Amino acid sequence: MFRHPTIQDAPKIWQLVKESGTLDLNSTYCYLILCKHFTDACLVADNNDEILAFVTGYRLPTAPHSLFIWQIAVSPQARGKGLALSMLKELLRRNADHKVTFLETTVSPSNTASRALFNSLARDLNTELVEIPGFDESLFPTGNHESEPFLRLGPFEAKNLQ
């Protein structure tokens, strides 16, 4: 059910982001690049070639032991089953060979679902979650985007990913 994405998944990921109504919709090209160049740091959950959920990320070039989570989404029919949390844990397991011990992301203050997800992950990994200033709303040109504080989980150990 969980697998790394291929470039054929990029349009489906784009569509899921569009339908979410909450995530920033990037170009299809962006999702193609993620699925091509960062596939080992991304994951999809599919059922009969239908993308039920995805998580996109990358290891930080200046801190390779940190996995940055860019976007995560679950289709409406698959919500409420713990899929997002399971996907994050699986992605961390698959990156254990890279000695990933930190997870980083940005989450706007009003995104209570994502904040609850990352708090649950920190609790399950028996580690702390720290919030620090990130991208201030003034950095977004449209003027209608909330600030995006950074969340950092870790350090955690591979044995806690079971």
Sequence and secondary structure as in RCSB ss.txt:
>XXXX:A:sequence
MFRHPTIQDAPKIWQLVKESGTLDLNSTYCYLILCKHFTDACLVADNNDEILAFVTGYRLPTAPHSLFIWQIAVS
PQARGKGLALSMLKELLRRNADHKVTFLETTVSPSNTASRALFNSLARDLNTELVEIPGFDESLFPTGNHESEPF
LRLGPFEAKNLQ
>XXXX:A:secstr
 EE   GGGHHHHHHHHHHHSSS    HHHHHHHHHHSGGG EEEEETTEEEEEEEEEEETTEEEEEEEEEEEE 
GGGTTSSHHHHHHHHHHHHTGGGT  EEEEE  TT HHHHHHHHHHHHHTT  EEEEEEE GGGSTTS    EEE
EEE    GGGG 
